[in-house]
């Protein structure tokens, strides 16, 4: 889905959540950073990044 619609912030958020649960924290952070480029004020994503650090 992200290949078809890369501006889908919810898709990036969900992918990041799954990667974080799998312990792939660097990849999860990349996804969360992508979300923030699409929606800078997405507070939930800032909180998820904080939890990883």
C-alpha positions as CSV (number, residue, x, y, z in Angstrom):
1,X,0.0,0.0,0.0
2,X,2.8,2.4,0.8
3,X,4.3,1.8,-2.7
4,X,1.0,2.9,-4.2
5,X,0.2,5.8,-1.8
6,X,3.5,6.9,-0.1
7,X,1.8,9.9,1.5
8,X,-0.4,7.6,3.6
9,X,0.7,8.7,7.1
10,X,-1.4,6.1,8.8
11,X,0.3,3.3,6.8
12,X,3.7,4.6,7.8
13,X,2.6,4.8,11.5
14,X,1.3,1.2,11.4
15,X,4.4,-0.1,9.8
16,X,6.5,1.7,12.4
17,X,4.5,0.2,15.2
18,X,4.9,-3.3,13.9
19,X,8.7,-2.8,13.3
20,X,9.1,-1.4,16.9
21,X,7.3,-4.5,18.3
22,X,9.6,-6.7,16.3
23,X,12.6,-4.9,17.8
24,X,13.6,-3.3,14.6
25,X,13.9,0.1,16.2
26,X,16.0,1.9,13.5
27,X,13.5,0.9,10.8
28,X,10.6,1.9,13.0
29,X,12.2,5.3,13.6
30,X,12.6,5.7,9.8
31,X,8.9,5.1,9.4
32,X,8.0,7.5,12.2
33,X,10.2,10.2,10.7
34,X,8.4,9.7,7.4
35,X,5.1,10.3,9.2
36,X,6.5,13.5,10.7
37,X,7.5,14.8,7.3
38,X,3.9,14.3,6.2
39,X,2.3,15.6,9.4
40,X,4.8,17.5,11.6
41,X,2.3,18.0,14.5
42,X,1.4,14.4,14.9
43,X,1.8,14.2,18.7
44,X,1.3,10.4,18.9
45,X,4.3,9.8,16.6
46,X,6.5,12.1,18.7
47,X,5.5,10.1,21.7
48,X,6.4,6.8,20.0
49,X,9.8,8.2,19.0
50,X,10.4,9.2,22.6
51,X,9.5,5.7,23.8
52,X,12.1,4.2,21.5
53,X,14.8,6.6,22.8
